[in-house]
């Protein structure tokens, strides 16, 4: 099963069904694309999404909820 992603920009707009987040967001929003990075308290830098034009998009990997149930 291919990985799926979604993104949320700073305005609260949602972008669902992304298979290649950078390419898909650039096609939807148009504009220059840059990586969005954050520095965490642990002293490391993390890639968390993309800046496309004026949209700062945080990207999330979507995983199906599948939990074993015992009766």
N, C-alpha and C positions, 0 to 999 in steps of 0.2 A: 504494500500500500504506500503510495507516494505521500510525502509530508505535505501538510497544508498549513498555511499561515494566514493570519489576519493582522491588520494594522489599525491603530487609532491615532489620529493627529491631534494637535493641540486645541482644535476647535470641537473635538468630540465626534468627528466624522469617522465612520467605520468602513473598512475596506476588507471584504471577505473573499475566501476562495483563492488566495494567492498561492501559486505553486513556485514562482520565482519572485520573491518579494521586490527586489530592486527593479527588475524589468517590468513587472506588473504595475508597480506604483508609478514608475516613470511614464508608462503608457497612459495610465488613468489621469495623472496630474500634470504632466509635461513640465519640463524645466530641468535645470542642472541637478544632478544627484550627488550627494555627499553622505558619507557614513555619519551616523549620530552616535557619539561616544559619551560615556559617563565615567567619572572617577569615583570609586567606591571607598568606603572607610577602611577597607583592607589594603589600600595603597595600589590597587590594580585598576586598569582601565578596561571597560567592557563595551563591545559593539551592541547597541540595543535597538537600532533601527536606521532609518534613512531620512535625510532632509531632501525634499523634492520641491524645488521652487520655494514657496513660502510655507510649505507644510512640513512640520516636524512629526514624523510618523514613528511611533514605537511599534515594533513588530513582535508578535506572539506566535509560537507554534501551537497549533490546534491538535489536540489528541482526543480520540473518542473516549467517552466514559465507559469503561468496561470493568465491572467489579463482580467477583465471584459471589454467588448467593448460596448459602447453605440453608436447607430446610430441615 
